Amino acid sequence: MEPTPAANTDLLQRKPVIAGGRWLSVEIGPDDAPMLQAFYDANPFYSEMAQGRAWRPGAALEELTDRPPADWPQGPSRHWAVLERASGRWLAYVAFVEDLLAEHVWHGAFFLVATAEHGSGFAADLYDAWESHARRHGARWLRLGVMTTNARGLAFWRRRGYVEVRQRDQVLEGEWKHRMSVQVKPVGDATLAEYLEKVPRDREA
């Protein structure tokens, strides 16, 4: 079930954070959980891969209210709906945390693109716009985690210039545990060696 056109039109009235030729992104929060849940339900591929089933009811609200552990250094958590300008159709959901674990480290928490857009080039366009936004706002390192069983995801992030710094076992995704590849991309004049000095938890044991 897709988010309703009327609700999407309301989102289109919000101030865009970033925009591409045919799309724009807007901030969303817990009150928007029903629309995100509808997007999840219409695009179950990630949940099926990570948890072996469709999204649970309430998964969107959990996502929009979840935060990294309180004892981790961190800045704001951001949540974006990415919408087609003309129709308001949801194209993607993006979540990230600024200054996670160390200053100038932006962590990509979730990058979910509608199944219909796979192979269209949209995901790369959106990612490039997000990276430019992160750079403009002070990011020097971009960080994320990818399930090692997610071959398509691993290939996508490799093409974007990310490199693995370590792997973590027994990471819970819903009810299943996975091995995760922790990946980092230095930007500008930043280096991977500097990152590992700032974030010792990501040094390979």
Buried (B, 14 or more C-beta within 10 A) or exposed (E): EBBEEEBBEBBBEBEBBBBBEEBBBBBBEEEBBEBBBBBBBBBBBBBEBBBEEEBBEEBBBEBBEEEBEEEEEBBEBBBBBBBBBEEBBBBBBBBBBBBBBBEBBBBBBBBBBBEEBEEEEBBEBBBEBBBEBBBEEEBBBBBBBBBBEBEEBBEBBEEBEBEBBBBBEEBEBBEEEBEBBBBBBBBEEBEBEBBBEBBEEBEEE
